[in-house]
Amino acid sequence: MATKKKAARKGGRKAGEVLRGTWQATLEALSSAEREVEKQVKLLMKRNKVSGKDAQAVLKNLSVRFQAERKKAMKELEGRLKTLQTRVKKERKAATRMVDDAVKAALAAFNIPSRQEVAELTRKVEELSRKIDTVKRRPTPRPKPAVVETTPAFQG
């Protein structure tokens, strides 16, 4: 049973690593695109003889836009991840319920009591034992001595 839990955790780590890898690749692609845009802007500056201040303003504007896109992508990824986590929790509960039901059915098929049934029977036995003990502790009523009424002797 312990190996199944370890395997499940390992699988969870793999999914997390895949998500991190995908996110890292996305960030690298955005950074690469940003560098490429900078090169293109510099090339356009040379061709069109744009001043350094104008180019710097354009680059700053693009940098702000890229940063906004990064934040937007991060929020979207977080939202999807939360949805996925919620779904995994729900599916885990459903699977647990199904396994529990299957175990109960198997125990019933073999006429083996469940822990809950054993605990209930134990509780009832303890309750009956307490009742018996209280009955035993009660003093047994002693028979009252027979009272013989004596009538005064006839004196004549």
Buried (B, 14 or more C-beta within 10 A) or exposed (E): EEEEEEEEEEEEEEEEEEBEEEBEEBEEEBEEEBEEBBEEBEEEBEEEEBEEEEBEEBBEEBEEEBEEEBEEBEEEBEEEEEEEEEEEEEEEEEEEEEEEEEEEEEBEEEEEEEEEEEEEEEEEEEEEEEEEEEEEEEEEEEEEEEEEEEEEEEEE
